[in-house]
Amino acid sequence: MGTENKQLNRKKVVGLVLCVVLVIILAGFVQTLLASASSTDKTMLTPTPGKLSSAALTATAGTTPTASTKARIATATVNPNATPTPASKVMPTVAPAAPMTGGGSTMLLGTNLNIQDSSDQVLTSSATRTALQKMHVGLFRIPTRDGQSDSIVTQAAQITKSMGAAPLVILQGDKATSDALDNDTRIIKIMNSIFGSGVVYYEYGNEQDFFYKLQPKDYTDSWNRLIPQLKKLALNGRFIGPVNYQYNGSYLQYFLQNAQPRPDAVSWHEYTCASDWTNDICMSHLDNWTVHFNNARGIMNSTIGTSLPIMITEWNYTANPISGDGKSDNDTFMSAWTTKALQTFAANGIFAAAQYSCTEYAAPLVDSDGTMTAQGLAFQKYGGG
């Protein structure tokens, strides 16, 4: 009986030891699995190095549109192979980025300056500047031109800074002038002196696919020649292209595939109708913008694996408004159309937009006497009164 008890005790001890060993092995296995899962989670939460943040970007435009608007609208193209992408809101991280009651940020309440010369209304009229402040304008697109005095660009930039708005400067392309590199270098130095390390947005060219008939390769080759040099000069510049006169999916795709360096944001212009089209058509064609935005994001995601901020650096109901066309002088239409346009930008997470044109235009934000137009009042209301 004693011998049997000893054998039984030995069996119990051996069994206990085996259980302990098994528990230790299982614990180690579980710990390994947990460590692996933790590593996977960290990998998923860590942004891929080299991919740009979808924030803090902007651009500029310049030449007054003179083309047939019907041609612009009729030939607007999308890429049928692009995968539609739900709109993701892209909010700026630099001032001014105050949220608005209507949605989005004040970067959507941008406008194009004319500044043909030193007598420009924005440069000379304090009433005009006061009106723009009441509209919550958050972005000024500043054109640069051959023979333009540096003092004019400097004054426009200083006004932009004093009003707390973001500067979007239109640079010249080397297909437009052989002096582009020298001119752009001088402009960037002016911006550096005024804004220091603050963000300045630079748009390379303006509607060069329209005014100079540049094909995607021509524009992209020009970008690749000048932008690497200009980026080295800008203290805190964001560089944007391809600045098409209307949305063109295949143009955008080629540019994204071949631009070196990659743009910080993409831009093009949006108009909805010709001045002699009906008000209903001009209003309904705003829905086309959402199609363009989704198509562009599909192209960006399939081409470069990420969605860059979108900037619509010129927009209005038409590129060639005419006094008496039943729209520019129709306050009810202009208020409703402008409000829907701003809502469309916000709903689609557009980073920034610049109405064309601030002053001295058939459909401006501010009249010649410094008072807000119906479109200007729509800005003010959308921004919060």
C-alpha positions in Angstrom: 0.0 0.0 0.0 2.9 2.4 0.8 4.6 1.6 -2.5 1.4 2.2 -4.4 1.0 5.6 -2.7 4.6 6.6 -3.5 4.0 5.7 -7.2 0.8 7.6 -7.2 2.5 10.6 -5.7 5.2 10.5 -8.3 2.6 10.4 -11.1 0.9 13.5 -9.5 4.2 15.4 -9.3 5.0 14.5 -13.0 1.5 15.5 -14.1 1.8 18.8 -12.2 5.2 19.6 -13.7 3.8 18.8 -17.2 0.9 21.1 -16.6 3.2 23.9 -15.5 5.4 23.5 -18.6 2.3 23.5 -20.8 1.0 26.7 -19.2 4.3 28.4 -19.7 4.4 27.4 -23.4 0.8 28.6 -23.9 1.5 31.9 -22.2 4.6 32.5 -24.4 2.5 31.7 -27.5 -0.3 34.1 -26.5 2.3 36.8 -25.7 3.8 36.4 -29.2 0.3 36.7 -30.8 -0.4 39.8 -28.8 2.9 41.4 -29.8 2.3 40.7 -33.4 -1.2 42.2 -33.3 0.1 45.3 -31.6 2.8 45.7 -34.3 0.2 45.4 -37.0 -2.0 48.0 -35.4 0.9 50.4 -35.2 1.7 49.9 -38.8 -1.8 50.6 -39.8 -1.9 53.8 -37.8 1.4 55.1 -39.0 1.3 57.3 -42.2 3.4 56.0 -45.0 6.6 58.1 -45.2 6.7 60.5 -48.1 3.0 61.0 -48.5 1.9 64.6 -48.2 -0.5 65.7 -45.6 -3.8 66.9 -47.1 -3.5 70.4 -45.6 -2.2 73.9 -45.9 -2.2 74.5 -49.6 -3.3 77.2 -52.1 -2.7 78.9 -55.5 -3.3 81.9 -57.8 -4.7 82.9 -61.2 -4.2 85.8 -63.5 -5.3 86.4 -67.1 -8.9 87.5 -67.5 -10.9 84.7 -69.3 -11.8 85.7 -72.8 -12.7 82.4 -74.3 -16.1 81.2 -75.5 -17.7 79.8 -72.4 -19.8 77.4 -74.4 -16.6 75.8 -75.7 -15.4 75.5 -72.1 -18.5 73.8 -70.8 -19.0 71.5 -73.8 -15.5 70.1 -73.7 -15.1 69.5 -70.0 -13.9 65.9 -69.7 -13.6 63.3 -67.0 -11.6 60.1 -66.9 -14.1 57.2 -67.2 -11.6 54.8 -65.7 -11.2 56.7 -62.5 -12.8 55.1 -59.5 -15.3 57.5 -57.7 -14.1 58.4 -54.3 -16.4 59.7 -51.5 -15.6 63.3 -50.6 -13.2 63.7 -47.7 -13.1 67.0 -46.0 -9.7 68.7 -46.3 -9.3 71.5 -43.8 -6.4 73.9 -43.9 -4.0 74.1 -40.9 -2.8 77.6 -41.4 -4.6 80.9 -40.8 -7.2 81.8 -41.9 -9.0 78.6 -41.2 -12.0 79.8 -39.2 -15.0 77.5 -39.7 -18.1 79.1 -41.2 -21.8 78.7 -40.4 -22.4 77.6 -44.0 -19.7 74.9 -43.8 -16.0 74.6 -44.7 -13.5 77.3 -43.9 -12.9 80.8 -45.0 -10.4 79.4 -47.5 -13.5 78.8 -49.6 -14.3 82.5 -49.6 -11.4 83.4 -51.8 -11.3 85.8 -54.7 -9.1 86.9 -57.7 -7.5 90.3 -57.7 -7.2 92.2 -61.0 -4.4 94.6 -60.2 -3.7 95.6 -63.8 -2.0 98.7 -62.5 -1.6 100.9 -59.4 -5.1 102.3 -59.8 -6.7 98.9 -59.0 -9.7 99.3 -56.8 -8.5 97.0 -54.0 -5.2 98.9 -53.8 -6.8 102.3 -53.7 -10.2 102.0 -52.0 -10.4 101.6 -48.2 -14.2 101.1 -48.6 -13.5 98.1 -50.9 -11.1 96.5 -48.4 -13.6 97.0 -45.6 -16.3 95.3 -47.6 -14.0 92.4 -48.3 -13.3 92.0 -44.6 -17.0 92.0 -43.8 -17.3 89.1 -46.4 -14.7 87.1 -44.5 -12.5 86.7 -47.6 -9.8 84.2 -46.6 -7.8 84.0 -49.8 -6.5 86.4 -52.4 -5.3 85.1 -55.7 -2.6 87.6 -56.9 -1.6 87.7 -60.6 1.8 88.5 -61.9 2.5 89.8 -65.4 5.3 90.8 -67.6 6.2 94.5 -67.1 4.2 94.7 -63.8 5.8 96.8 -61.2 7.1 95.0 -58.2 5.5 97.7 -56.0 2.0 96.6 -57.2 2.6 92.9 -56.2 4.2 94.1 -53.0 1.2 96.2 -52.1 -1.3 93.4 -52.9 0.7 91.0 -50.7 0.8 93.5 -47.9 -3.0 94.0 -48.1 -3.5 90.3 -48.1 -1.4 89.9 -44.9 -3.0 92.8 -43.2 -6.4 91.3 -43.8 -5.4 87.9 -42.4 -6.0 86.2 -45.7 -3.8 83.6 -47.4 -1.8 84.6 -50.5 -2.2 82.6 -53.7 0.4 83.8 -56.2 0.3 83.1 -59.9 3.7 82.3 -61.2 4.7 82.5 -64.9 5.5 79.4 -66.9 8.5 79.3 -69.2 6.2 78.6 -72.2 4.6 81.9 -71.6 7.8 84.0 -71.4 11.5 83.3 -71.6 12.0 85.4 -68.5 9.7 83.2 -66.3 12.5 81.9 -64.0 13.9 85.4 -63.3 10.4 86.8 -62.9 9.2 84.0 -60.6 12.4 84.2 -58.6 11.9 87.9 -58.0 8.2 87.4 -57.0 9.1 84.6 -54.5 11.7 86.8 -52.9 9.1 89.5 -52.4 6.7 87.0 -50.8 9.5 85.7 -48.5 10.2 89.3 -47.3 6.5 89.9 -46.5 5.3 86.5 -45.2 8.6 85.1 -43.8 8.0 81.5 -42.8 4.3 81.8 -43.3 2.7 79.6 -45.9 2.4 81.1 -49.4 0.7 79.2 -52.2 2.1 79.3 -55.7 0.2 78.3 -58.8 2.3 77.5 -61.8 0.8 79.3 -64.8 -2.8 80.1 -65.5 -4.9 78.2 -68.0 -1.9 77.4 -70.2 -3.9 74.6 -71.8 -6.2 77.3 -73.1 -4.1 80.4 -73.8 -1.0 78.5 -75.0 -2.6 75.2 -76.0 -0.1 73.3 -73.9 -0.6 69.6 -73.9 -0.1 67.7 -70.6 3.4 66.8 -71.5 4.3 70.4 -72.4 3.0 71.7 -69.1 4.5 68.9 -67.1 7.9 69.3 -68.7 7.8 73.0 -68.0 6.8 72.3 -64.3 9.8 69.9 -64.0 12.2 72.5 -65.3 11.3 75.4 -63.0 9.5 74.1 -59.9 12.6 72.3 -58.4 14.5 75.5 -58.6 11.6 77.7 -57.2 10.9 75.3 -54.3 14.4 75.9 -53.0 13.8 79.6 -52.9 10.4 79.7 -51.2 10.7 79.7 -47.4 7.4 78.0 -47.0 5.8 77.6 -50.4 3.1 75.3 -51.6 3.2 74.6 -55.3 0.1 73.8 -57.3 -0.9 72.8 -60.8 -2.0 72.1 -63.5 -4.4 75.1 -63.4 -6.6 74.0 -66.3 -9.3 76.3 -67.7 -11.8 73.5 -67.0 -11.7 70.1 -65.5 -9.8 67.6 -67.6 -9.3 64.1 -66.1 -6.7 62.8 -68.5 -4.6 66.0 -68.3 -4.6 65.7 -64.5 -3.6 62.1 -64.6 -0.6 62.6 -66.9 0.5 65.5 -64.7 0.3 63.5 -61.5 2.2 60.6 -63.1 5.1 62.7 -64.3 5.4 65.8 -62.2 8.7 66.0 -60.3 8.2 67.2 -57.6 4.6 66.1 -56.9 2.3 69.1 -56.5 1.2 70.0 -53.0 -2.4 70.5 -54.3 -4.2 70.3 -57.7 -6.2 73.1 -59.3 -8.5 73.9 -62.2 -11.3 76.4 -62.9 -15.0 75.9 -62.8 -17.8 77.7 -64.7 -21.3 76.5 -65.4 -22.7 78.1 -68.5 -22.5 80.8 -71.1 -24.0 84.3 -70.4 -26.8 83.6 -72.8 -27.9 80.3 -71.3 -30.9 80.1 -69.1 -30.7 80.6 -65.4 -32.0 77.1 -64.7 -29.2 75.5 -66.7 -26.6 77.7 -65.0 -28.0 76.5 -61.6 -28.3 72.8 -62.5 -24.8 72.6 -63.9 -23.4 73.2 -60.5 -24.1 69.5 -59.9 -21.4 68.7 -62.5 -18.8 70.0 -60.1 -19.4 67.2 -57.7 -18.8 64.7 -60.6 -15.5 66.4 -61.3 -14.4 66.4 -57.7 -15.1 62.7 -57.3 -13.5 61.8 -60.6 -10.3 63.8 -59.7 -10.0 62.0 -56.3 -10.4 58.7 -58.1 -7.6 59.6 -60.5 -5.4 60.8 -57.6 -5.9 57.6 -55.6 -5.3 55.3 -58.5 -2.3 57.3 -59.8 -0.3 58.3 -56.7 -2.1 56.4 -53.9 -3.4 59.5 -52.1 -5.9 62.3 -52.5 -4.3 65.8 -52.7 -6.2 68.9 -51.7 -8.3 70.4 -54.5 -8.3 74.2 -55.2 -10.7 75.8 -57.6 -8.8 78.9 -58.3 -11.4 80.6 -60.6 -15.1 80.1 -60.5 -18.3 81.9 -61.3 -21.5 81.2 -63.1 -19.8 82.1 -66.4 -16.4 83.1 -67.6 -17.7 86.0 -69.6 -20.6 87.7 -67.8 -22.4 90.4 -69.6 -24.4 93.3 -68.0 -28.0 92.7 -68.8 -27.7 88.9 -69.3 -30.4 88.3 -66.6 -27.9 86.8 -64.2 -25.1 89.3 -63.3 -27.8 91.9 -62.7 -30.3 89.6 -61.1 -29.7 89.7 -57.4 -32.1 86.8 -56.6 -30.2 84.5 -59.1 -26.7 85.6 -58.0 -27.5 85.1 -54.3 -29.0 81.6 -54.9 -26.4 80.5 -57.4 -23.5 81.7 -55.2 -24.8 80.1 -52.1 -25.2 76.7 -53.8 -21.7 77.0 -55.3 -20.2 77.6 -51.8 -22.3 74.7 -50.4 -21.1 72.4 -53.2 -17.5 73.2 -52.3 -18.0 72.6 -48.6 -20.0 69.4 -49.1 -17.2 68.0 -51.3 -14.4 68.9 -48.9 -12.7 71.3 -51.3 -9.7 72.9 -49.7 -9.9 76.4 -51.2 -11.7 78.3 -53.9 -11.3 81.8 -55.5 -14.3 83.6 -57.1 -13.6 85.5 -60.3 -13.4 88.4 -60.0 -13.1 90.6 -56.9 -13.7 94.0 -58.7 -13.8 95.6 -62.1 -15.8 92.8 -63.7 -19.4 92.3 -64.8 -19.9 89.9 -61.8 -17.7 91.2 -59.0 -17.9 90.9 -55.2 -17.6 94.7 -54.8 -19.1 97.4 -57.0 -17.0 100.4 -58.1 -18.4 102.5 -55.2 -17.1 100.0 -52.6 -20.5 98.4 -51.8 -21.1 94.7 -51.8 -22.9 93.1 -54.7 -25.4 90.3 -54.3 -22.6 87.8 -54.7 -20.6 89.7 -52.0 -23.6 89.6 -49.7 -23.9 85.9 -50.2 -20.2 85.6 -49.1 -20.9 87.6 -46.0 -24.0 85.6 -45.1 -22.3 82.3 -45.8 -19.4 83.3 -43.6 -21.5 84.1 -40.7 -22.8 87.6 -41.2 
